[in-house]
Every structure is written in C-alpha cells, then in structure tokens.
C-alpha cells in the first residue's frame, strides 16, 4: 500500500462535514448525493451510482485477497436543522462542535469514512465505499446493495457501518419488527352485550399473552451482548359507536429482537401464542406492517473478530452493542460487521441524533478518521 502525502491525503473531513450539513437531505437526497459524487470525482477512484441510488466507489485491485466495505447513509430525518459551527459548544464541555441535521447521523461518520478512504491507496487489498440513500425510512438502497449479483458485501472480509457510537466499536444490535394484531367479533347493541362478540374486551387476553410471551418454553435465551428481546404494545384502535359492542379491534406491537430470532420465527411464535390465549369466538390474526424491504433483523459479530480488535485498538473505544437498528443488519450475513463513528445518539442532557440539538464534536470526527485510516492500513496493506 502506498502512502499519500499529508493527513487524509489533503482531504479535510471537517470542511466536508460543514458543507454536507448545509445540504439538507431529509426529503430529497439528490443534492447531497451530487455533492458526495463531486467530492469523490476529484480523486482517483472507480465511481458509480447503482439502480438503488447507492454511491459506490472503490480503491485497490478487483482481485485483491482482502476486501473491506465502508458503509453509511446520506439521508436524514425531518425536520432539517440548520448548520452552525460553535468553537465553545456547551453541550460538549466547551469543545468545538458542528450542529445541524445529519451532523452526527450520519454525515459526521461519512466524513470520517471518506477521510480514511482517501488516505489509503491499497495495492494488495481493496476498499469499497458504499453509501446508501434511505436508511431512515425503508432501506431500499441497502436492500439493492446486498441483493444484486455484484453486491460488494458478498466477498467482503469486513464491513464498517458509520453511525454515532462515540468512537466505540459496536458488534451487535437488536432488530425491529412491527405488526398489528387484528381481533374480530360481532356487533350488537350495548344494552344486550351477550348477543355480540366484543373484540375490544378480547384485548385483555391479548395483553396477557404479550406480557407472558417471553416465558414460553421455546423462548431463546438472553443474548450475551444484547440481553432479552422485548415486545411492546404501542397503538390501539377499535369500536365505532359508544353504544355498540365492537366487532373489530387492532393493536400494533413493537418487537426488538435478538439473535438468532428471525422475523418469520417471531411471527409464527406470536401467532401461536395469541391463538392459544384468545377466546374461541374471537378471530385473531397478526400481520406485519407492509414494507417493500425486509425488516432490520437482529445481528451480531464475534467480539473477537479481527475487525473488532483492530478498530478498537485504533480508536481506544469500548466494544459494546449498538442501541438502535441499522443497515448493518443487511450486511452481517455476508461478513463480520461493526458499527463505528463520531457522535452520540444521546448525552446526559437527552437525545442528540434525530433531535433539534443534534451535534458532533470536531475532534471526534478527526479521531474517527484517524482510527479508520489506521484500521484500513492494517487490514488491506
């Protein structure tokens, strides 16, 4: 591997981040993707945008023995929060910070990944940068990325997913499934309730089944990194008139899964639990929320994997689980996958990512870039 002159080959990740935050990408990622492509086009890299809107850039020979994929996303949640640079940010103990939507989720991690990507020029290994367009919504880009015949993750030896982890190396995350339990009964006059079948009243047995779902004989053991899965009722609706026995009721539930549970396994287990709990005269069906891409399932990587050791040594961070769902879920089946980056999801004052006060420390962006560069030099030299 050859070494380029100057830190990050003359690329300033903080300068890039300042501009990136000013490209709002909560409704349309087009301008931000164009800015990213323009940045990449100034370098000697192989660049393309695929049918899923993913930006793909590669350095190193196609037949390299070692292949590392760097991934993050350019979309952000709404609403847009304007850019601001504060050299005395009180939320970071007086440190230099960049505020604005995407500063930590995930344009800060993107800036660090880019710096490392530009800083190395592998001759024996290969590095692919794969940036997705809609992680915050449906992950259609990531699904396209792993589904194609030329998927860059299929022959990867490691995948690093950029998210705000406070420079810790995250090796697992819970999955998230969402669906609705539909109960059906029969309408009747509320003055003669015994002549109908009350779907709302059947919620009592449904809620009991949810509370005891983790006590089944076939319940998987707690995950060593993530603990136990959770199942939470979140939204309920039912009934049409205040003087009528309701014939319909719907309860939405949120499942935070742990390995090795899959979406199909959860669906089958919950359906069985509900059918055993609900009275025979009440119809019950559990349906996942419709979406064009698979749910982000739980995933884990061996904490002793090489990518974990190398990146943790370079960053000085802890090895721990990630507390939010990420597109790492799609990649972990192909290669050892970790989540890493500058910024935090929350601090002592409350939410940071997805919040109006979103920020990232400037020194953390540079530290992440250095750790990623050192990791690439170790893995793809």
C-alpha positions as CSV (number, residue, x, y, z in Angstrom):
1,X,0.0,0.0,0.0
2,X,1.3,3.4,-0.9
3,X,1.0,6.4,1.4
4,X,-0.3,9.7,0.3
5,X,1.1,13.0,1.5
6,X,-0.5,15.0,4.3
7,X,-3.2,14.0,6.7
8,X,-6.1,12.2,4.9
9,X,-4.4,12.9,1.6
10,X,-5.2,16.6,1.9
11,X,-8.9,15.9,2.5
12,X,-10.4,17.8,5.4
13,X,-13.3,15.8,6.9
14,X,-14.5,18.8,9.0
15,X,-14.6,21.1,6.0
16,X,-16.6,18.4,4.1
17,X,-18.9,17.9,7.1
18,X,-19.7,21.7,7.3
19,X,-20.8,21.6,3.6
20,X,-22.6,18.3,3.9
21,X,-24.8,19.5,6.8
22,X,-25.8,22.5,4.7
23,X,-27.1,20.1,2.0
24,X,-30.5,19.1,3.6
25,X,-31.4,15.5,2.7
26,X,-34.5,14.8,4.8
27,X,-36.8,14.9,1.8
28,X,-34.6,14.7,-1.2
29,X,-31.1,13.2,-1.1
30,X,-30.3,14.3,-4.7
31,X,-28.2,17.4,-3.9
32,X,-26.3,15.6,-1.1
33,X,-25.6,12.7,-3.4
34,X,-24.4,15.0,-6.1
35,X,-22.1,16.8,-3.6
36,X,-20.7,13.4,-2.5
37,X,-20.1,12.3,-6.0
38,X,-18.4,15.6,-6.9
39,X,-16.1,15.1,-3.9
40,X,-15.2,11.6,-5.0
41,X,-14.7,12.6,-8.6
42,X,-11.8,14.8,-7.6
43,X,-9.9,11.6,-6.5
44,X,-8.5,8.6,-8.4
45,X,-11.4,6.2,-7.6
46,X,-13.8,4.0,-9.5
47,X,-17.2,5.6,-9.0
48,X,-20.8,4.7,-9.9
49,X,-24.4,5.2,-8.7
50,X,-26.4,2.0,-8.9
51,X,-30.1,1.4,-9.6
52,X,-30.9,1.7,-5.9
53,X,-29.3,5.2,-5.6
54,X,-26.3,3.9,-3.8
55,X,-23.0,5.7,-4.3
56,X,-20.2,3.1,-4.8
57,X,-16.5,3.9,-5.0
58,X,-13.6,1.5,-5.0
59,X,-9.8,1.7,-4.4
60,X,-7.5,-1.2,-5.0
61,X,-7.4,-4.2,-7.4
62,X,-10.5,-6.1,-8.2
63,X,-8.8,-9.5,-7.4
64,X,-7.5,-8.4,-4.0
65,X,-7.3,-11.1,-1.4
66,X,-8.7,-8.8,1.3
67,X,-11.8,-6.6,0.8
68,X,-13.2,-4.1,3.4
69,X,-16.5,-2.3,2.8
70,X,-17.2,1.1,4.3
71,X,-20.9,2.0,4.6
72,X,-23.2,4.8,5.9
73,X,-26.1,6.8,4.7
74,X,-26.8,10.3,3.4
75,X,-30.5,10.7,4.2
76,X,-31.6,12.3,7.5
77,X,-34.8,12.6,9.5
78,X,-37.1,15.6,9.3
79,X,-37.1,18.4,10.0
80,X,-33.9,19.9,8.7
81,X,-31.8,21.7,11.4
82,X,-29.6,24.5,10.1
83,X,-25.8,24.2,10.2
84,X,-23.9,26.0,12.9
85,X,-20.2,25.9,14.0
86,X,-19.5,26.7,17.7
87,X,-15.9,26.5,18.9
88,X,-17.2,26.7,22.5
89,X,-20.1,24.3,22.4
90,X,-21.6,24.0,25.9
91,X,-23.1,20.6,25.1
92,X,-19.6,19.2,24.6
93,X,-17.9,20.8,27.6
94,X,-16.8,23.8,25.7
95,X,-15.4,21.8,22.8
96,X,-15.6,22.8,19.1
97,X,-18.8,21.4,17.7
98,X,-20.8,21.3,14.5
99,X,-24.5,21.5,14.9
100,X,-27.3,20.7,12.4
101,X,-29.3,17.8,11.0
102,X,-27.0,15.0,10.0
103,X,-24.0,16.3,11.9
104,X,-23.8,13.0,13.8
105,X,-26.4,10.9,12.0
106,X,-24.7,10.2,9.8
107,X,-22.7,12.8,7.9
108,X,-20.1,13.0,10.6
109,X,-19.4,9.3,10.3
110,X,-19.4,9.8,6.5
111,X,-16.8,12.5,6.7
112,X,-14.6,10.2,8.8
113,X,-15.1,7.3,6.4
114,X,-14.2,9.5,3.4
115,X,-11.0,10.7,5.0
116,X,-9.8,7.1,5.6
117,X,-10.9,6.0,2.2
118,X,-8.9,8.8,0.5
119,X,-5.9,8.4,2.8
120,X,-5.1,4.8,1.7
121,X,-4.0,3.6,-1.7
122,X,-4.1,-0.2,-1.4
123,X,-2.1,-2.3,-3.9
124,X,-2.8,-5.7,-2.3
125,X,-6.2,-5.2,-0.7
126,X,-9.4,-3.4,-1.8
127,X,-11.7,-0.9,-0.1
128,X,-15.2,-0.1,-1.2
129,X,-17.2,2.9,-0.1
130,X,-21.0,2.1,-0.3
131,X,-23.3,5.0,0.7
132,X,-27.0,4.3,0.9
133,X,-29.8,6.8,0.3
134,X,-32.7,6.0,2.6
135,X,-31.6,4.2,5.8
136,X,-34.0,6.3,7.9
137,X,-37.1,5.0,6.1
138,X,-37.2,1.7,4.1
139,X,-33.5,0.8,3.4
140,X,-34.3,0.2,-0.3
141,X,-30.8,1.2,-1.2
142,X,-29.2,-1.2,1.2
143,X,-31.5,-4.0,0.1
144,X,-30.5,-3.3,-3.5
145,X,-26.9,-3.3,-2.4
146,X,-27.0,-6.8,-0.9
147,X,-29.4,-8.3,-3.5
148,X,-27.5,-7.6,-6.7
149,X,-25.3,-10.2,-8.4
150,X,-22.4,-7.8,-8.0
151,X,-23.0,-7.0,-4.3
152,X,-19.9,-5.5,-2.8
153,X,-20.6,-7.2,0.5
154,X,-20.7,-10.7,-0.9
155,X,-16.9,-11.1,-1.0
156,X,-16.2,-8.7,1.9
157,X,-13.9,-9.7,4.7
158,X,-15.3,-6.9,6.9
159,X,-17.9,-4.2,6.8
160,X,-17.7,-1.0,8.9
161,X,-21.0,0.9,9.2
162,X,-20.8,4.6,10.1
163,X,-23.1,5.6,12.8
164,X,-22.7,7.7,16.0
165,X,-21.1,5.4,18.6
166,X,-18.8,7.9,20.4
167,X,-15.8,6.0,18.9
168,X,-16.9,2.7,20.5
169,X,-16.9,-0.4,18.3
170,X,-20.4,-2.0,18.2
171,X,-20.7,-5.6,17.4
172,X,-24.4,-6.3,17.8
173,X,-27.8,-4.7,17.7
174,X,-31.4,-5.7,18.2
175,X,-33.7,-6.0,15.3
176,X,-37.1,-4.2,15.0
177,X,-40.3,-5.8,13.7
178,X,-43.6,-4.1,13.7
179,X,-47.0,-5.6,13.1
180,X,-50.7,-5.4,14.1
181,X,-52.9,-7.9,15.9
182,X,-56.4,-7.8,14.4
183,X,-59.3,-9.0,16.5
184,X,-62.7,-9.7,15.0
185,X,-66.0,-10.3,16.8
186,X,-69.7,-9.4,16.2
187,X,-71.6,-6.1,16.6
188,X,-74.5,-5.9,19.0
189,X,-76.4,-3.3,21.0
190,X,-74.5,-2.4,24.1
191,X,-77.7,-3.0,26.1
192,X,-77.6,-6.7,25.1
193,X,-73.8,-7.3,25.1
194,X,-74.3,-11.1,25.4
195,X,-75.7,-11.1,21.8
196,X,-72.4,-10.0,20.3
197,X,-68.7,-10.8,20.5
198,X,-66.7,-7.9,22.0
199,X,-63.4,-7.6,20.1
200,X,-62.2,-4.8,22.4
201,X,-62.8,-6.9,25.5
202,X,-60.6,-9.6,23.9
203,X,-57.7,-7.2,24.3
204,X,-57.4,-8.4,27.9
205,X,-56.3,-11.9,26.9
206,X,-54.1,-10.4,24.1
207,X,-52.2,-8.1,26.5
208,X,-51.8,-11.1,28.9
209,X,-50.3,-13.1,26.0
210,X,-47.9,-10.3,25.2
211,X,-46.8,-10.0,28.9
212,X,-46.0,-13.7,29.0
213,X,-44.6,-14.0,25.5
214,X,-41.0,-14.2,26.9
215,X,-42.0,-17.1,29.3
216,X,-42.6,-19.6,26.5
217,X,-40.8,-22.9,26.7
218,X,-39.2,-22.3,23.3
219,X,-38.1,-18.7,24.2
220,X,-34.5,-18.2,23.0
221,X,-32.0,-17.5,25.9
222,X,-30.9,-13.9,26.5
223,X,-28.2,-12.7,24.1
224,X,-24.8,-12.3,25.8
225,X,-24.4,-8.8,24.4
226,X,-28.0,-7.6,23.9
227,X,-29.9,-9.2,26.7
228,X,-33.5,-10.2,26.2
229,X,-35.9,-9.4,23.4
230,X,-38.8,-7.1,24.1
231,X,-42.4,-7.0,22.9
232,X,-44.3,-3.7,23.5
233,X,-47.9,-2.8,22.6
234,X,-47.9,0.7,21.2
235,X,-51.1,1.7,19.3
236,X,-54.7,0.5,19.8
237,X,-57.9,1.2,17.9
238,X,-61.4,-0.3,17.9
239,X,-65.1,0.3,18.0
240,X,-67.3,2.6,16.0
241,X,-70.0,3.8,18.4
242,X,-70.3,4.3,22.1
243,X,-73.5,2.3,22.4
244,X,-72.4,-0.7,20.3
245,X,-70.5,-3.9,21.0
246,X,-67.3,-3.5,18.9
247,X,-66.7,-6.1,16.2
248,X,-63.1,-5.0,15.5
249,X,-60.0,-4.1,17.4
250,X,-56.4,-3.6,16.3
251,X,-53.3,-3.5,18.4
252,X,-49.9,-2.6,17.0
253,X,-46.8,-4.1,18.7
254,X,-43.1,-3.3,18.5
255,X,-40.7,-6.2,18.7
256,X,-37.0,-5.6,19.5
257,X,-35.4,-9.0,18.6
258,X,-32.1,-10.6,19.5
259,X,-30.2,-13.2,17.6
260,X,-30.9,-15.8,16.4
261,X,-34.6,-14.9,16.1
262,X,-35.8,-14.1,12.6
263,X,-38.9,-12.2,11.5
264,X,-40.6,-15.4,10.3
265,X,-39.8,-17.2,13.6
266,X,-41.3,-14.3,15.6
267,X,-44.4,-14.2,13.5
268,X,-45.1,-17.9,13.9
269,X,-44.4,-17.8,17.7
270,X,-46.6,-14.8,18.4
271,X,-49.4,-16.2,16.2
272,X,-49.3,-19.4,18.2
273,X,-49.3,-17.6,21.5
274,X,-52.3,-15.4,20.5
275,X,-54.4,-18.3,19.1
276,X,-53.9,-20.2,22.4
277,X,-54.9,-17.1,24.5
278,X,-57.9,-15.5,22.7
279,X,-61.4,-16.9,23.2
280,X,-62.6,-19.2,20.5
281,X,-65.4,-16.9,19.4
282,X,-62.9,-14.1,18.6
283,X,-61.0,-14.1,15.4
284,X,-57.3,-13.2,15.7
285,X,-54.6,-12.6,13.1
286,X,-51.2,-11.0,13.3
287,X,-49.9,-9.2,10.2
288,X,-46.5,-7.5,9.8
289,X,-46.7,-3.9,8.6
290,X,-46.3,-3.8,4.9
291,X,-43.0,-2.6,3.5
292,X,-41.0,-3.3,0.3
293,X,-37.8,-4.4,2.1
294,X,-37.1,-6.9,4.8
295,X,-37.2,-5.7,8.4
296,X,-33.9,-4.8,10.0
297,X,-33.3,-8.0,11.9
298,X,-31.0,-8.6,14.9
299,X,-27.4,-9.2,14.1
300,X,-24.1,-9.9,15.9
301,X,-20.4,-10.2,15.1
302,X,-17.9,-12.2,17.2
303,X,-16.3,-9.7,19.6
304,X,-13.0,-11.5,18.9
305,X,-13.2,-11.0,15.2
306,X,-10.1,-9.3,13.6
307,X,-12.0,-6.2,12.5
308,X,-13.2,-5.6,16.1
309,X,-9.7,-6.0,17.6
310,X,-8.0,-3.7,15.0
311,X,-10.6,-0.9,15.1
312,X,-10.9,-0.9,18.9
313,X,-7.1,-0.7,19.2
314,X,-7.0,2.2,16.8
315,X,-9.9,4.1,18.3
316,X,-9.3,3.3,22.0
317,X,-13.1,2.8,22.3
318,X,-15.1,0.1,24.1
319,X,-16.5,-2.9,22.4
320,X,-20.3,-2.9,23.0
321,X,-23.7,-3.4,21.4
322,X,-25.4,-0.6,19.4
323,X,-28.7,0.6,20.8
324,X,-30.5,1.4,17.6
325,X,-31.4,-0.6,14.5
326,X,-29.1,-0.1,11.5
327,X,-28.5,-1.3,8.0
328,X,-25.7,-3.4,9.5
329,X,-28.5,-5.9,9.7
330,X,-28.3,-6.5,6.0
331,X,-24.6,-6.9,5.8
332,X,-23.8,-9.1,8.8
333,X,-24.8,-12.2,7.0
334,X,-22.1,-11.7,4.4
335,X,-19.1,-10.6,6.6
336,X,-18.1,-9.6,10.1
337,X,-19.7,-6.2,10.6
338,X,-19.2,-3.4,13.1
339,X,-20.8,-0.1,13.7
340,X,-18.5,2.9,14.4
341,X,-18.3,6.6,14.2
342,X,-18.1,10.0,15.9
343,X,-21.0,11.5,17.7
344,X,-23.6,10.1,20.2
345,X,-27.2,9.1,20.0
346,X,-27.8,10.8,23.3
347,X,-25.9,12.6,26.0
348,X,-26.5,13.5,29.7
349,X,-29.0,16.2,28.6
350,X,-31.1,14.0,26.3
351,X,-31.4,13.0,22.7
352,X,-28.8,14.2,20.2
353,X,-29.4,12.2,17.0
354,X,-32.8,12.9,15.5
355,X,-33.2,15.8,17.9
356,X,-33.2,19.6,17.3
357,X,-29.9,19.8,19.2
358,X,-28.1,17.4,17.0
359,X,-24.3,18.0,17.1
360,X,-20.9,16.3,16.8
361,X,-17.6,17.2,18.3
362,X,-15.0,18.3,15.7
363,X,-12.2,16.5,17.5
364,X,-14.2,13.3,17.4
365,X,-14.7,13.5,13.7
366,X,-10.9,13.7,13.2
367,X,-10.2,11.0,15.8
368,X,-12.7,8.6,14.0
369,X,-11.0,9.4,10.7
370,X,-7.5,8.5,12.1
371,X,-8.8,5.3,13.7
372,X,-10.4,4.2,10.4
373,X,-7.3,5.1,8.4
374,X,-5.2,3.0,10.8
375,X,-7.6,0.1,10.5
376,X,-7.6,0.1,6.7
377,X,-3.8,0.2,6.7
378,X,-3.7,-2.8,8.9
379,X,-6.4,-4.8,7.0
380,X,-5.8,-4.1,3.4
381,X,-2.0,-3.5,3.3
